Amino acid sequence: MTPAWYQRMNPRERLLSWIVAGTLLVLLNLWILSSLLGAIGSAQRELATRRSKLSEQALYAKERDTWTKRDEWLRQHQPVLENPAEASTLLDQLREVAGKYNIEVENPAIGTGETTPYHQTVFASIETKSPWPPLVHFLYDVQRPEAFVVFENVNLAIDGNDPTMMRGKFKIARWFAPVQKPK
């Protein structure tokens, strides 16, 4: 009942054909097993992602009142951008606070920043030179939540000529209400 082509083989050829067939069978099983394990791993990652999103959504739903209150507070308190000259007002405010703490303001520059669905910005870039304690007070006084002032870029270093002085480069923005409120 064996096929004729198999009977024509000598014992070495038969052994070699069994080895080749067994190797192909093992490789096919490894490929199938690898595909199954990959699919299982992918499904587990997707399940973990969905669980994470679900817990995040549950947290947002739980804190919905807090976020609603914050959104309402923003609508009531966030200033409206009247014109791009607001950047000079920001620069004047920075100079005033810096003067209060005897901080040298160098290389002032103003400009308009980005506009997103959530805010519009104007910015002022300044460089400062001062001892460390007044600089800390300056940073504290400038950035308050109700002022809507954000330090977008800060670079602090010890002055190379005087180790008691700090040199700072700041890009400071004021966030205004968006043109149209996001839904």
N, C-alpha and C positions, 0 to 999 in steps of 0.2 A: 503494500500500500504506500510505499514511499515513492515520490516522483522519480522519474527516470534520470533527471539531471542530478539528483542527489546521489543516486546509486552509482553514477559514473565517476563521482569524486573519490579520490583516495582518502584514507583516514586523516592525513594532515590537512587536506583541503576542507574536509568536514569540520575538523577542530577549528580551523581558521574562520570558517563561515559562522560557526557558533559564537566565536569570540566577537566577530564583527557585529552579528545580530544582537548579542548581549550588550555590547558597548552602545549601539544605537538605541536600544531599549532603555539603558541607564541614562543616556543623554536626553532622550525624550522625556523620561520621568523627571529628571532634574529641571528641565525647561518648564514643564508643567508645574512642578512644585515651586519654582522660583516665581512664576507668574502668579500663582495662588498666594504665596507669601507677600509679594508686592501688592497685590490687590487688598489683602488683609491689612497690611501696614498703611496703605492709602486710606482705607475705610476708617481705621483707628485714628489717623491724623484728622480726617474730616469730622469724625465724631467729636474729637477733642476740640476742634475749632468751633463746631456748632454748640457744644456745651459751654465753651467760653463766651460765645456771643449771647447765649441764652442767659447766663449768669450776669453778664454785663447789662443786658436789656432789663433783667429783673431788678438790678441795682438802680438803673435809670428810672424805672417805673416806681420803685420804692422812694426815690429821692425827687420825684416829679415836682412836688410842692416847692422844694428848695430851688430847683432850676427855674420854675415859674416865677418865684419871688426875685431871683437874680435877674432874670430877663426883664421883669417889670422895673426893677431898680435901675438897670441900664437904660431903659427907655426914658425914665424920668430924669436921670442925672447926666448921661453922656452928652457932652456939648455938640452943637451942630456947627459944621464948618461953614462960616460965612463967606470967606474968601481965602486964597492962598497966603495972604499977608499975615495970617495967624502964625506962620512960622517965625516972623520977626517978634511977635508977642512972646512966643516960647523962648526965643533967644534972650529977650529982655528979662524974662522971669529967671532964666538960668544965671544971667549976669547978676541979678539982684540977690539971689540966694548965694552965689559965689562971693559976692561982695560982703555979705553978712558974715562969712567965715574967713575973709581975707584970702581967698583963693584967686590966683592969677588965671584969667581966661585968655587963651591965645588962639589964633586962627579960627575965629568963628565963621560958620557957613550955615546957610539955611536952604531949605528946599521942600518940595512936595514929595510925599512918599507914595506908597501903594494904595490902591483902592480895592477893597474886597467887598463881598456881600455883607460883612460884619463890621467893617470900619473903614475910615479914610484917615490918612496920616499926613502930617507935616513934620519935618524934622529939622533939628539943629545939630551941627557937628562942632564940637569944641575940643580944645586941648587945655589941660589944666596943669598947674604946678603949685603944690602945697605940701605941708606936713600931713601925715597920715590921719590924725584925729579930726581935723577940720574937713578932710575929704570924706570921712565916714558920715559926719553930720550933713554935709552937702548931699551925699547920695540918699540919705534918709529923708531929708526935707524935700528933695525934688520928686522922688517917686512915692506917691501915695495913691491908693486906689481911687479916691474921689477926684484926683487930678487928671487921671487918664494919661499919665506920662509913663513911657516905657523906655528903658535903656536897651536899644537894639544891638549895640555893639560897645563893648567896654574893653579897653586895653590899659592895664596899669603896670607901671615899672618904677623901680627906684632910679632916681636921677643919678646919672653917672658922675656929675660934678659935685653933688652934695647928697650923701647917703641919708640925710635926714628928710629929704624932700621926695615926694612922689610925683611922677608924671603920669597923667591920664589922658587917653584919647577916647572920646565918647561920641556916639551917635544916639541922640535922644529924640524920641518921637512922641507926639501927642496924638492920641486916637480920638477921632470924632465919630459921630453917628454916621452910619452909611447913608448913601443917597436914597436908596430904597431899603426898607427893613426886610430881612430874609423871612420867608414863611416857615 
